[in-house]
């Protein structure tokens, strides 16, 4: 186990991926926890907040299936990871502008895009960490990224 830890923490690609994964996992968790507090000051009611949370998760699940199937077929982990990261950053950044519009449709669409780009990063992170740290066991490398997240 000590030898595996040494291999992991010498792998710069894994360390970069782990820090990135931790950041995006934190954003995903935070959005899920504070969506009601985020939208309430902009005159959205509890029903709208529940709709946003459901859309976030549903869009993320659908996107996870599509992304996972694509990555399993093509093995283009890094490209897909980068695309999801940029899309997540754009969707997350646009929430401030969309909130001021105060329209349920536009907020729901933005939250769907955010969920579709953030949720697939979770299974992608697991698969990508295994690919980056091949001699290290899958359970150990995935355990480390979850612990750090």
N, C-alpha and C positions, 0 to 999 in steps of 0.2 A: 504494500500500500504506500509506503514511503517512496519507493522507486517510481510508482505511478504519479504521485504528487510532484516529484521533481521533474518528471517528463512534462506534466501539464504546465507547470509554472515557468518552464524554460521555453515553451512554445508561444512565441509572440503573437501568432495568428489566433491562437486560442484565447490568449489574454485580451486581445482586442475584441474578439467576438463575445467573450464573456462580459466585458464592460458594456458593450453595445446592447447585448441581450438584456442585461440587468436594467439598463435605462428604459428600454422599450417595454419590458415586463412591468416596470414600475409605473409607466404612463398608462398602460392597459389597466392595471389594478386601480390606479387613482381615478381614472375616468369612470370606471364601474362604481366606485365608492362615492364619488361626489357629484354625479350627474344631476341629481335633484338640487343640490345646493348651488350648482353652477347655473342652472336655468331659471330658478325661482325669481331672482331679481329682475329678470327680463319678462315677467308676466306670463310665464308658462306654468300651467297647473300640474298637479300630481299625475294626472292621466297622460299628459304630454311627456312628462319625465319618464313614466313607465314605458311609453311607446318608444322613446329614444333609447332606453336601456335594452329593450327587446330587439330593436332594430340593430343596435350595436352588436349584440351577441349573435343574432341570426345571420347578419351579413358576414360576420367573422367566421361562423361555422361553415357557411357555403363557400366562402373564399378559401378556408383551410382545406376543404376537400379538393377544390380545383387546383390550388397551389401544390398540395402534397402529391396529387396524381401527376402533375407536370414535372415536378422535381424528381420523383421516382423514375420517371421515364427518361428525362434528359440529363440528370445529375448536375444541373447548373445551379448549385446552391448559392454561390456568391452573387451571381447576377440577380437572381430572384430576391435574395436578401437585401441587396442594394435597392432594387425597385420598390420593394415593400417599405423600406426605411424612408425613402424619399416621398412616397405617397402618404405615409403616415405623418411625416413632418408637414407636408402641405395641408393635409386634411386637419391636423391638429392646430396648425397656425391659423387656418381660416375660420375656426370656431368663433373667434372674437368678432369678426366681421359679420358672420351669420347670426350671432346672437342679437346684434343690434337691429337686424331686420325684423325680428320678432314674428317670423312666419314658421309655423310647424313644419310645413313641407320642406323648406330649405334647410332647417336645422336637422330634420330627420334624414335628409339626403346626405348632409355633411357627416352626421354621426354614422351612417351606413358606410360611407367611404373610409372613415376612421376605423371602424370595426373590421372592414374588409382588408385593411392594410396592417393593423396591429395584431389581431388575433392569430393569423397564420405565422407570425414570427415565433410564437411559442413552440409549435412542433418543428418548425424550421430550425430553431436554435438547437433542439435536441439532435436532430439528424446531422446538422452541420458540425456540431461539436464532436460527434462520433467520427465524422469524416476527417476532421482536422487532427484528431488525436488517436489515430488508428491503433497503435500498440496498446494504448491504455483501454481498460475495460469500459464498456458503454455505461454501465451503472455508475462508475466513479466519475467520469467526465460529466455526465448529466447531473449527477448529485452536486458536483462543484458549482455548475452554473445556476442550479436552483437555489443552492445555499447562498450564493453571492447576490442573487436577485432578491 
